[in-house]
Amino acid sequence: MKETFTSVLGKLRKLGASYGEIRAQKNNNTFVTVRDGQVEAITLATETGAAIRVLAENAWGFSTTNSLEQPSLEKSANSALKMAKVAGKSVKETVRLASAKAVEDAVKVPVKKDPREIPIATKTKNLLKINKTCFNFDKRIKSVTTNYADLATEQTLATTDGIFIEQEKMFVWNYCWVTGKSSGIMASARDETGAHGYELFDLEPPEKIAERVSKKVTQQLEARSPKSGLHPAIIGTDIVGVLAHEALGHICEADLALSGSAVMGKTGEKIASEKVTIYDSALIPQGFGAIKYDDEGVPGQKTLLVQNGILVGFMHNRETAGKMNAAPTGNARAQDFRFPPLIRMRNTCFAKGDYTFEELLEDIEFGYFLEAFRGGEANLDGTFTVGVQSAFEIVKGELGQPVRNAGISGNTLETLKQVDACGKDFGLEAGRCGKGQDMFASSGGPSIRVKGILIGGA
């Protein structure tokens, strides 16, 4: 395969390409949905294909093929080159790619249980067990949907810069959505978890998943609405990662920063409390963003975004790094061979502090502990909203009554300046991110305390 790829890339060079890459993949994917105790869908997919990206005349061309035979690769490469040359006629800005070290490597995913070796009957049985345990937990549970996926990819990346990397990628993901009803009140909760191997269900047995999410639902059925307004709060490990990812992470992706995000032009400025350090790392093994190389062949690394309140960096691919005179950070990732790589987060986290949870609580006369999130989104101007599916009142330094249908919103930079303490604990969530492509990523951090955040409720 290496000789074939080298030949195709060499011909691209001779035809005028300033850069070219081939990213070939063999994917084995499984998807299962179980709804209310019934298996609703099972999909097993095996596919092979290649993405070819070409830079010529300061424009990109991109093409895909489902064949790894040399004639098909050459045909696809020529299509990408033609696209780039046509697009280049109207491009005025010079594209300069930051350099990447020529490397040859083969990377395996260190899993204990390869999901490809687990029978589909076992996978289905575990999902049915989650459903059954949820319904048995409380008669007020009315509906349970569990979605499961495992994705195993054997990828080969070859570039005109001399990079040739064979790299495995593997994800096992489980998502559970549970709804309950009592006395006219409806409540729902989500549970999303993942690992790189099927040992996920040893770490998170079906009964544990079911009881955790069912408890959140029944808790909400017995909860009251929060008092809307600006309140001090402790943001738990499940939500703090969403804040790191949605509120800050996206606006620190260099392509979005160059499009005018709230932090563009603020490098070296204080944008948060000195208690705040936030980073994006490929070096957390259990995280969904753990990679040795990104999809441009740049080594995975830890990238500081905010250090002690100061904006110190952005996440880059080779193009934005060249444009901003920075080093690429290993954040170029693509959903699969049908897509070109974009700047995507890996494991985006707040750094730990030195407070116990009890110490975070003790100075709050009245506020909220925001335990688990329902969903969130952020905008380039830094505004964000996050739905909260599990929360409690804090009264005189102690946890009080549960509340339901809470939400938080605000401006990222203003909220980060309100952080006055970070905990010793640490949580990491396995989830997905949408940015034109669906990508697995993780986020997390410790519990943090904010002096004030806007709380809303139904």
N, C-alpha and C positions, 0 to 999 in steps of 0.2 A: 504493500500500500504506500509506503514511503516513496518508492521510486515513481509511482504513478502521480502522487501529489506533487513531487518535485518537478516532474516533467510539465504538468499543467501550469504550475506557478512560473516556471521558467518561460513558457510560451507567453504568458501574460506580460511578463517583463519586456519581452522582445516586441510586443504589440503596443507598448507605451504605458503600461500600468506603473505607477510609482509605488504601489503597495498592493498585495493580494493575500488572501487567507482562505483556507478550506477548513471547515469545521464539520467533520463527518460523525454521524451518530448511529448507534444501534440501540433502540429503545424497547424495553419490555415493561409494559404498564398494566396495572390491575386497578379497576374501579368497582366498588360495591356499594349499593344503597339498600339499607334495611329500614322500613318504615312501619311503625306500629306492629312489630312482631312478624312482618312478612318481608321476604327478600324481594325487593322491587326491581333491581337491576344488577347485572354482573357484566362487566366488560373486560375482556382480555385483549390487549393490543400489542402486536410486535411490528416494528417498523424500522426501516433503514433509510437514511437520506443524508444529504450534505448541503450546507450553506456555503455559498461562495460570495465573498465581499471584496470589492475592488475599488481602489482609489486611483483616479486618473483625472488630470486637468482640474484638480481641486474639487472634485465631486465624487460622491460615492455611488456605486452600482451594487445591486444585491440580487442574487438569484439562488434558487434551490432546485435540487433534483432528488429523485427517489432511487437513483442508481449510483453505485460507486465505481462503475466501469469507466475507464478512461475516456471513451468517446462521449459519454453523457456528461462527465465532469468538464470536458473541454467545451462542449456546447453551452453548458450553463455558465462557465467562466467567460466565454465570449459574449453572452447576453449581458452579464453584469458589466463587462468592460464597455459595451456599446451604450448601456444606460448611463454610465459615469461620464462618457465623452459627450453625450447629448446634454446631460444636466450641466456639465462644465461650461457650456457656452454662455450660460446666464449667471455663473458664479463669479463674484468679484473678490471674495476673501480667500486668501491663501490658507490651505490646510497643512499644518505641520504636525506630524505625529511625534510625541515624545518617544525617545528611544526605549527599546525593550531588549533585554539581554537574550542572545541566541542560546537556547537551552533544549536539550533532549532529555525526556523523563517519562517514566511510566508510574502512574499513581493508582493504588488500590484503596477502596474504602474499608477500614477495619471494622467490620460488623461481626457480631456473634451469630446472627441468624439471617442469612440471605433470604429476602422475601420471595425470590424466585423459586426457592426450594420448599416453601410452605404450601401445602395443599389448599386449594380454594375452599374446600370443605371446612378446614380449620379457621380460615379467615372469616367465613360466613358464620360459623358457630360462635366466634367471639363477639361479633356484632349482634347476633340474636341474644346472646347473654346480656349485653349492655341493655338492650331493649327490655328484656324480661325483668332485670333487676330494677330498672327505673319504675316500671309499672308496679312491681311488688313493694317498692319503697314507700309509696303513699297512694291511697285511692284517689287523691286529687290530681295525680298525674294523668293527663288525658291524651297526650301525643308524644311520640319519641321518634326522631329521625336520626339515623347514624350514617354518615358517609365515610368511606374508607378509600385510601389510594396508596399504592406503592409504585414507585417509578425507579427503574434501574436503567442507567445509561452507560454505554461504553463509547467514549468520545475520543476522537483523534483530531488534533489541531495542528495544521501546518501553515507557515507563513513565509513570505518572501524574505523575512528578516532572519531566517534560519531556525525558527522555533518549530519543534516537532514534539508534541506532548500527547501521550495516551493517558486518559484520566477517567476513572470511574466516578459516577455520581449516583447516589442512592438516597431515596426518601421514603419513609413510611409515615403516613399521616392519618389521623382519626379525628372526625368532627361530629359532635353530638349536639342536637338541638331538642330541648325538652320543653313542653308547654303544660301548664296546670291551670285549673279553674276551681274556685270556691267562692260561694256567696256572691256571684256576679263579678268577681275579680279574676282577671286573666293575668298570668305571669309566665315568662319564658326565660330560659337561660341557655347559654352555649358552653361547650367545653371543647377545646382544640388542643391537641397534643401530637407530638411526633418524635421520631428518632431516625437514625440512618439505617437501622436494621429492624427486623421483626422482633427483636428483644424488647421493643416498645411495650409489648403486652406482658412482659415479665416485670418491667419497671412500673407500668401502669395497667394492672389487671383489669379486666372488664368490670368487675364488681366495684373496684375503686373509682373508676371513671363514672359509672352510673350513680353511685352514692354521692359523689362530689357535686355533679350537676343537678341531681334531684334535690339535694339539700338546698341549693341556691333557689330553686323554684319554690319549694314549700316555705322557705324563709321569706320570700317576697309576698306570698299569699297572706302572710301574717304581719307584714310590715306596713308602715305608714309613709305618706309622701314627705319629702324633705321640705324644709323652709327655704324658699327661693331667696337668693341674694348672695352677697359676698361673704364668705366664711373661711376661717382657717380650716385646713384639712391635712390629713395624712393620705398620701397617694400610695397605694399598695404596689407590691412588686408586679402584679398582673397588669396594672394600668400604667405604671411608670415607663414600661417599655413602649407602650403605645404613644406616650408623650414624646419619648426619645425618637421614635420612628416617624410618626405622623407629623408632629408639630415642629420638630427641629430637623430630623433626618432628611426629609424631602427637600427642604429649602437649602440644605448643605450639599445636595447633589449638584455638581458643577454645571451640568447642562441647564438645570432649572435656575441656578444662581445667575448664570449668564443671561437667562431669559427675564431677569428682573426680580428675583426673590428678595425677601426682606433682609437677607444678610449680605447681599452683594455689596462690595465696597467697605465692609466693616471688619476685615481682617485686622487683628491686633487691637480691636476695640472691646471694651467690656460690654457684653450683651446679656449677662446673667449674674446671679449671685456668685461670690467667690467660693461658695460651697459646691458649685456645679461643675463637674467634669463629665463630658459625654464623648464616647468614641464609637467607631464602627470597626469591627474586627472579624477577620477570617480565621482567627486562631483559637476560637472556643470550640473544642472538639464536638461537644454535644449539640451545638447550635446548628440550625438549618443552613446558616451561611458559612459553615466551615468548608473552605476550599484551599487547595494548595496553589492552584493557578486559576486566574479568571479566564474568560473566553477570548481574551487577546493574548494569553500566555504570560501575563504579568503575575508575579508571585503574590499570593494572599498575604496580608499583613494587618497590623493594627493601626488605624488612622485616627488620630485625635482631631475632634471637631471643635470642642470647647474645653479649655483647660483653666480651672479655677476662675471661671466666669468669662475668660477671654476667648474670642473666636480665633482659632489658630489654623484651621484647615478646611478643605473641602474633599469630597469623594470624586475621584477622576477616572476617566478612561484615557487612552493615549491621546485622543484628539483634544479634549479640554485641557489636559496637562500641557500639551504643546501650546495651546492658545493662552494659557495663564502662566506660562513659564514655571510649571510645577512638575513634580514627579508623579507618574501614574500610581494609583493606589490599589489596583487590583479589584476594581468595582465594576468592570465590564462583564455583564452577565446576560445570557439569552435564555428564553423559556425552552426552546429546542431549535432544531435545524431550520425551522420555518421562519425564524426571526433573526434579525441582526442584533448584536449585543447593545445594550443600553447601560447607562450608569445606574446600578441598583445596589441597595443596601445589602449587608450580609448579616451580622449580629450587632445591632445598634443598642447601646446600653449607657445608662448613668453609672458612674463609678461609685463604689461603696464609700460610706462615711464611717463614723465611729459611735453612733447612737444606738442603744437598744430600742426596741419597739416601745417599751414602757417609758423610756426617756422622751421619745417623740410625743407620747400622749400627755405627759404630766403638765405641760404648760398651756394646754388648750382648755379654756373654760367651757366653750361650746363650739362645736364644729362637726366635721364628718371624717370617718375613715372610709375611703373609697377602695373597695377590695378587688372587684373584678369588672372588666369592661364588656360592653356589648358590641361596640363597633366605633369607628372614628374616622375622621377625615380632616385634612388641613389644606390651606390655600397658600399660594405663593406670597401673599402679603403677610403671612405669619398667623392668621386667624385659624382657630381650630375648634372642633366640637368632638366630644367623646361621650358615648352613651355608657352608663354605669348599670350593671345588672346586679351588683351586690354591694351594699353600703350599710354603715352603722352610724348612729349619732355618737358623738364624743361629748360627755357631760362631766365637767370638773375632773378632767384627766383620766376618765375611764370610759370604756366602750359601753354604749347604751343600746337603745332599741334599733332594730333593723329598719331600713327605709327602702322604698322601691321606686322605680321609674325616675331615678336621678340622672342628671347629666352635667357635664362641666363644659365650659367654653371660655374663650378668651383669646388673647394675643400671646404668641409664643414668647417673645422677648420680655413682655411685661410679666408673664407668669414665671419665667425662669428667674427673674429678679426677686420674686417673692419666696424662693426656696431658702429656708434658714437652717435646715438640718437634713442630713442623709443617714440612713440606717446602716447597720452592720450586715443585715440580711441581704439576700440576693436571689432573684428569681429570673428564669429565662423561659420565654414562651416560643413555641414553634408555630408559625403561621404562614400566611401568604400575603403578598403585596401585589396590587394591580397598578401598572404604569404603562398601559398599552399591551402588556404581557403579564401573565399570571406567574409569579415567581415565589418560591419558598424562601422565607427569611425568618430570622429570630430577632427578638428584642427583649430587653429586660433591665434589671438594675435593683437597687435596694428600695425599701420604703422611704419616701421623702416627705418632709413637712413644708407646707407653704403657708405663709402668713395670711393669704387671702386668695380665693379663687371663686369664680362665679358659678354657683350651684343652681340648677334648674330642675323642676319636677312637674309631672303631670298633675 
